[in-house]
Amino acid sequence: MGASTENLQALLDQLQSGNDSARDALVQHSVDRFRALARRMFSRGSDLRKLDETDDVLQKALVRLHRALAHVRPPDVRSYVGLAARQIRWVLRDLARQAARGKVVYTPDPTPPAEEPTDPAGEPSDLLEWGEFHEKIDSLPDEERETFDLLVYEGLSQPEAAEVLNTSLRTIKRRWQRARLLLRDALRGEWPSLEG
């Protein structure tokens, strides 16, 4: 395993043995990934430039994860990533649903940050599209969703994901391709540009 997944497994082992401080460390591990996902959602598209809600989304997801870890003790990295991915996915999905009902108020920044391209490059351009995207991830078959979670939500490389799932790199590549195809079809060809 890579250093990151080894460190994560060590924290999970500590949590399993009753060390509650490991829960805080696990949540801290997810901060950067959750923040990057929230910023990606809010940084692209015509009506989602530089929103203040990024930190609110991050906070809600971290609170959900912290609460979940009080009741669920994932035995391994694979289980933890699934749990963490569900928390951020559900928060982002709920935010999109609230936006659809007109309960989310935000103020777009008319000037995008210099490092962000103005072309959304095929990514969902508003909260409703992101909400649909996250719902469709939940509907993927287990193996494809798990691979998607590792590559996108956890930010692992394909070789790292293969190691976590105890499978071949070829299998990960096949599952990743299938996940992308299933999502593209479910989203009627509007596939977001994601690394993985």
C-alpha contacts under 8 A as a table, 3 or more apart, distances in Angstrom:
res1	aa1	res2	aa2	distance
1	M	5	T	6.03
1	M	6	E	5.87
1	M	160	E	6.98
1	M	163	E	6.29
1	M	164	V	7.28
2	G	5	T	5.44
2	G	6	E	6.04
2	G	160	E	6.78
3	A	6	E	5.02
3	A	7	N	6.03
4	S	7	N	5.20
4	S	8	L	6.16
5	T	8	L	4.89
5	T	9	Q	6.03
5	T	77	V	6.85
5	T	164	V	7.76
6	E	9	Q	5.08
6	E	10	A	6.20
7	N	10	A	5.06
7	N	11	L	6.38
8	L	11	L	5.17
8	L	12	L	6.30
8	L	26	L	7.26
8	L	29	H	7.93
8	L	77	V	6.59
9	Q	12	L	4.95
9	Q	13	D	6.10
9	Q	76	D	6.03
9	Q	77	V	5.77
10	A	13	D	5.05
10	A	14	Q	6.29
11	L	14	Q	5.01
11	L	15	L	6.20
11	L	22	A	5.50
11	L	23	R	7.86
11	L	25	A	7.26
11	L	26	L	6.68
12	L	15	L	4.97
12	L	16	Q	6.10
12	L	22	A	7.19
12	L	26	L	7.75
12	L	73	R	7.53
12	L	74	P	6.68
12	L	75	P	6.31
12	L	76	D	6.46
12	L	77	V	7.52
13	D	16	Q	5.00
13	D	17	S	6.30
13	D	75	P	7.03
13	D	76	D	7.89
14	Q	17	S	5.12
14	Q	18	G	6.54
14	Q	19	N	5.33
14	Q	20	D	8.00
14	Q	22	A	6.05
15	L	18	G	5.20
15	L	19	N	4.94
15	L	20	D	6.02
15	L	21	S	7.74
15	L	22	A	5.36
15	L	23	R	6.43
15	L	73	R	6.67
16	Q	19	N	7.30
16	Q	73	R	5.99
16	Q	74	P	7.65
16	Q	75	P	6.85
19	N	22	A	5.75
19	N	23	R	7.79
20	D	23	R	5.41
20	D	24	D	7.46
21	S	24	D	5.43
21	S	25	A	6.63
22	A	25	A	4.95
22	A	26	L	6.07
23	R	26	L	5.09
23	R	27	V	6.27
23	R	66	H	6.87
23	R	69	L	6.42
23	R	70	A	7.63
24	D	27	V	5.13
24	D	28	Q	6.13
24	D	66	H	7.29
25	A	28	Q	4.94
25	A	29	H	6.18
26	L	29	H	4.99
26	L	30	S	6.68
27	V	30	S	5.24
27	V	31	V	6.57
27	V	62	L	6.42
27	V	65	L	6.78
27	V	66	H	6.29
28	Q	31	V	5.19
28	Q	32	D	7.94
29	H	32	D	7.06
29	H	33	R	7.97
30	S	33	R	5.36
30	S	34	F	5.97
30	S	62	L	7.72
30	S	84	A	7.53
30	S	154	E	7.91
31	V	34	F	5.28
31	V	35	R	6.00
31	V	58	L	7.42
31	V	62	L	7.24
32	D	35	R	5.10
32	D	36	A	6.10
33	R	36	A	5.19
33	R	37	L	6.28
33	R	153	Y	6.65
33	R	154	E	6.36
33	R	155	G	7.17
34	F	37	L	5.18
34	F	38	A	6.16
34	F	58	L	5.95
34	F	61	A	7.48
34	F	88	I	6.68
34	F	153	Y	7.59
35	R	38	A	5.14
35	R	39	R	6.03
35	R	54	T	7.19
35	R	55	D	7.37
35	R	58	L	5.73
36	A	39	R	5.15
36	A	40	R	6.04
37	L	40	R	5.07
37	L	41	M	6.27
37	L	153	Y	7.42
38	A	41	M	5.14
38	A	42	F	6.30
38	A	54	T	5.44
38	A	55	D	7.93
38	A	57	V	6.57
38	A	58	L	6.68
38	A	92	L	7.83
39	R	42	F	5.03
39	R	43	S	5.59
39	R	50	K	7.84
39	R	54	T	5.89
40	R	43	S	5.26
40	R	44	R	6.64
41	M	44	R	6.51
41	M	48	L	7.76
41	M	124	P	7.78
41	M	127	L	7.76
41	M	130	W	7.05
42	F	45	G	7.89
42	F	48	L	4.92
42	F	49	R	5.92
42	F	50	K	6.17
42	F	51	L	6.04
42	F	54	T	6.84
43	S	48	L	5.91
43	S	49	R	4.82
43	S	50	K	5.47
43	S	51	L	7.53
43	S	112	P	7.79
43	S	116	E	7.46
44	R	48	L	6.03
44	R	49	R	6.14
44	R	116	E	7.83
44	R	118	T	7.39
44	R	119	D	7.79
44	R	120	P	5.45
44	R	123	E	7.41
44	R	124	P	7.86
44	R	125	S	6.17
45	G	48	L	5.61
45	G	49	R	6.89
45	G	118	T	7.64
45	G	119	D	7.45
45	G	120	P	5.39
45	G	123	E	7.86
45	G	124	P	7.28
45	G	125	S	4.10
45	G	126	D	6.28
46	S	49	R	6.94
46	S	125	S	6.64
46	S	126	D	7.63
47	D	108	P	5.98
47	D	125	S	7.52
47	D	126	D	6.55
48	L	51	L	6.35
48	L	108	P	5.72
48	L	109	D	7.93
48	L	125	S	7.44
48	L	126	D	6.43
48	L	127	L	7.93
49	R	108	P	5.11
49	R	109	D	5.28
49	R	110	P	6.96
49	R	111	T	7.63
49	R	112	P	6.10
50	K	108	P	6.37
50	K	109	D	5.69
50	K	112	P	7.06
50	K	113	P	7.77
51	L	54	T	6.16
51	L	106	Y	6.59
51	L	107	T	6.52
51	L	108	P	5.94
51	L	109	D	7.12
52	D	55	D	6.64
52	D	56	D	7.44
52	D	106	Y	7.34
52	D	107	T	7.83
53	E	56	D	4.83
53	E	57	V	5.99
53	E	106	Y	7.40
54	T	57	V	5.23
54	T	58	L	6.19
55	D	58	L	4.87
55	D	59	Q	5.98
56	D	59	Q	5.08
56	D	60	K	6.18
57	V	60	K	5.22
57	V	61	A	6.19
57	V	91	V	6.75
57	V	92	L	7.10
58	L	61	A	5.27
58	L	62	L	6.15
58	L	88	I	7.94
59	Q	62	L	5.15
59	Q	63	V	6.09
60	K	63	V	5.16
60	K	64	R	6.18
60	K	91	V	6.80
61	A	64	R	5.10
61	A	65	L	6.14
61	A	87	Q	5.60
61	A	88	I	5.09
61	A	91	V	5.95
62	L	65	L	4.98
62	L	66	H	6.02
62	L	87	Q	7.87
63	V	66	H	5.08
63	V	67	R	6.15
64	R	67	R	5.20
64	R	68	A	6.07
64	R	87	Q	6.12
65	L	68	A	5.02
65	L	69	L	6.14
65	L	83	L	7.64
65	L	84	A	6.18
65	L	87	Q	6.01
66	H	69	L	5.21
66	H	70	A	6.51
67	R	70	A	5.19
67	R	71	H	7.08
68	A	71	H	5.48
68	A	72	V	5.83
69	L	72	V	4.93
69	L	73	R	6.05
69	L	74	P	7.94
70	A	73	R	7.56
74	P	77	V	7.55
74	P	79	S	5.31
74	P	80	Y	5.28
75	P	79	S	6.62
75	P	80	Y	7.58
76	D	79	S	5.46
76	D	80	Y	6.29
77	V	80	Y	5.00
77	V	81	V	5.99
77	V	164	V	6.74
78	R	81	V	5.42
78	R	82	G	6.45
78	R	164	V	6.15
78	R	165	L	6.61
79	S	82	G	5.23
79	S	83	L	6.29
80	Y	83	L	5.07
80	Y	84	A	6.07
81	V	84	A	5.09
81	V	85	A	5.86
81	V	149	D	6.77
81	V	150	L	6.56
81	V	153	Y	7.87
81	V	154	E	6.57
82	G	85	A	5.20
82	G	86	R	6.19
82	G	146	E	6.62
82	G	149	D	6.52
82	G	150	L	7.98
83	L	86	R	5.31
83	L	87	Q	6.56
84	A	87	Q	5.25
84	A	88	I	6.66
85	A	88	I	5.46
85	A	89	R	5.98
85	A	149	D	5.99
85	A	153	Y	5.78
85	A	154	E	7.50
86	R	89	R	5.04
86	R	90	W	5.89
87	Q	90	W	5.28
87	Q	91	V	6.26
88	I	91	V	5.16
88	I	92	L	6.12
89	R	92	L	5.23
89	R	93	R	5.98
89	R	134	H	5.74
89	R	135	E	7.91
90	W	93	R	4.98
90	W	94	D	5.95
90	W	134	H	7.65
91	V	94	D	5.12
91	V	95	L	6.13
92	L	95	L	5.08
92	L	96	A	6.31
92	L	130	W	7.54
92	L	131	G	6.52
92	L	134	H	7.23
93	R	96	A	5.16
93	R	97	R	6.31
93	R	130	W	7.25
93	R	131	G	4.44
93	R	132	E	7.40
93	R	134	H	5.87
93	R	135	E	6.63
94	D	97	R	4.99
94	D	98	Q	6.17
94	D	131	G	7.38
95	L	98	Q	5.07
95	L	99	A	6.20
95	L	104	V	7.40
95	L	127	L	7.51
95	L	131	G	7.49
96	A	99	A	5.01
96	A	100	A	6.25
96	A	127	L	4.85
96	A	128	L	5.23
96	A	129	E	7.97
96	A	130	W	6.78
96	A	131	G	4.73
97	R	100	A	5.02
97	R	101	R	6.43
97	R	128	L	7.16
97	R	131	G	6.75
98	Q	101	R	5.09
98	Q	102	G	6.22
98	Q	103	K	5.09
98	Q	104	V	5.81
99	A	102	G	4.86
99	A	103	K	5.52
99	A	104	V	4.79
99	A	105	V	7.71
99	A	127	L	6.74
99	A	128	L	7.23
100	A	103	K	7.57
100	A	128	L	6.55
102	G	105	V	7.53
109	D	112	P	6.80
112	P	116	E	6.55
112	P	117	P	7.94
112	P	118	T	7.09
113	P	116	E	5.50
114	A	117	P	7.60
117	P	120	P	7.20
120	P	123	E	5.52
120	P	124	P	7.60
120	P	125	S	6.65
121	A	192	P	7.73
121	A	193	S	6.64
122	G	190	E	6.86
122	G	191	W	6.52
122	G	192	P	5.14
122	G	193	S	5.88
123	E	190	E	7.87
123	E	191	W	6.97
123	E	192	P	3.97
123	E	193	S	5.53
124	P	127	L	7.75
124	P	129	E	5.12
124	P	130	W	5.58
124	P	133	F	7.78
124	P	190	E	7.79
124	P	192	P	6.10
125	S	129	E	6.56
125	S	130	W	7.59
126	D	129	E	5.48
126	D	130	W	6.39
127	L	130	W	5.01
127	L	131	G	6.00
128	L	131	G	4.99
128	L	132	E	6.25
129	E	132	E	5.14
129	E	133	F	6.09
130	W	133	F	4.85
130	W	134	H	6.20
131	G	134	H	5.30
131	G	135	E	6.24
132	E	135	E	5.09
132	E	136	K	6.14
132	E	187	L	7.78
133	F	136	K	5.22
133	F	137	I	6.46
133	F	183	L	7.85
133	F	187	L	7.22
134	H	137	I	5.13
134	H	138	D	6.63
135	E	138	D	5.24
135	E	139	S	6.71
136	K	139	S	5.06
136	K	140	L	6.68
136	K	183	L	6.55
136	K	186	A	6.83
136	K	187	L	7.76
137	I	140	L	5.39
137	I	145	R	6.39
137	I	183	L	7.13
138	D	145	R	7.05
139	S	145	R	7.95
140	L	144	E	6.15
140	L	145	R	5.26
140	L	179	A	6.96
140	L	182	L	7.36
140	L	183	L	7.77
141	P	144	E	5.52
141	P	145	R	5.99
142	D	145	R	5.15
142	D	146	E	5.95
143	E	146	E	5.16
143	E	147	T	6.20
143	E	175	R	6.96
144	E	147	T	5.09
144	E	148	F	6.02
144	E	175	R	5.20
144	E	176	W	6.48
144	E	178	R	6.93
144	E	179	A	5.16
145	R	148	F	4.92
145	R	149	D	6.03
145	R	179	A	7.01
146	E	149	D	5.06
146	E	150	L	6.34
147	T	150	L	5.22
147	T	151	L	6.20
147	T	161	A	7.02
147	T	172	I	6.78
147	T	175	R	6.64
147	T	176	W	6.35
148	F	151	L	5.25
148	F	152	V	5.71
148	F	153	Y	7.34
148	F	176	W	6.55
148	F	179	A	6.92
149	D	152	V	5.47
149	D	153	Y	4.87
149	D	154	E	6.24
150	L	153	Y	5.91
150	L	154	E	4.85
150	L	155	G	6.22
150	L	156	L	5.71
150	L	161	A	6.04
151	L	154	E	5.94
151	L	155	G	4.89
151	L	156	L	4.93
151	L	157	S	6.22
151	L	158	Q	6.78
151	L	161	A	6.92
151	L	195	E	7.80
151	L	196	G	5.20
152	V	155	G	5.08
152	V	156	L	7.41
152	V	194	L	7.37
152	V	195	E	7.01
152	V	196	G	6.29
155	G	196	G	7.60
156	L	160	E	5.78
156	L	161	A	5.99
156	L	196	G	7.84
157	S	160	E	5.15
157	S	161	A	6.17
157	S	196	G	6.67
158	Q	161	A	5.02
158	Q	162	A	6.17
158	Q	169	L	6.63
158	Q	172	I	6.49
158	Q	173	K	7.19
158	Q	196	G	6.94
159	P	162	A	5.05
159	P	163	E	6.34
159	P	169	L	5.74
160	E	163	E	5.07
160	E	164	V	6.24
161	A	164	V	5.05
161	A	165	L	6.08
161	A	172	I	7.18
162	A	165	L	5.20
162	A	166	N	5.74
162	A	167	T	5.04
162	A	168	S	5.57
162	A	169	L	5.34
162	A	171	T	7.72
162	A	172	I	5.94
163	E	166	N	4.85
163	E	167	T	6.41
163	E	168	S	7.71
164	V	167	T	7.92
167	T	171	T	6.60
167	T	172	I	7.40
168	S	171	T	5.19
168	S	172	I	6.54
169	L	172	I	5.05
169	L	173	K	6.21
170	R	173	K	5.12
170	R	174	R	6.20
171	T	174	R	5.04
171	T	175	R	6.11
172	I	175	R	5.09
172	I	176	W	5.95
173	K	176	W	5.09
173	K	177	Q	6.13
174	R	177	Q	5.20
174	R	178	R	6.16
175	R	178	R	5.01
175	R	179	A	5.98
176	W	179	A	5.07
176	W	180	R	6.18
176	W	196	G	7.93
177	Q	180	R	5.17
177	Q	181	L	6.19
178	R	181	L	5.04
178	R	182	L	6.02
179	A	182	L	5.17
179	A	183	L	6.07
180	R	183	L	5.15
180	R	184	R	5.98
180	R	191	W	7.70
181	L	184	R	5.04
181	L	185	D	6.11
182	L	185	D	5.19
182	L	186	A	6.04
183	L	186	A	4.94
183	L	187	L	5.91
183	L	191	W	6.94
184	R	187	L	5.11
184	R	188	R	6.09
184	R	189	G	4.78
184	R	190	E	6.03
184	R	191	W	4.82
185	D	188	R	5.02
185	D	189	G	5.62
186	A	189	G	7.59
187	L	190	E	5.42
187	L	191	W	6.72
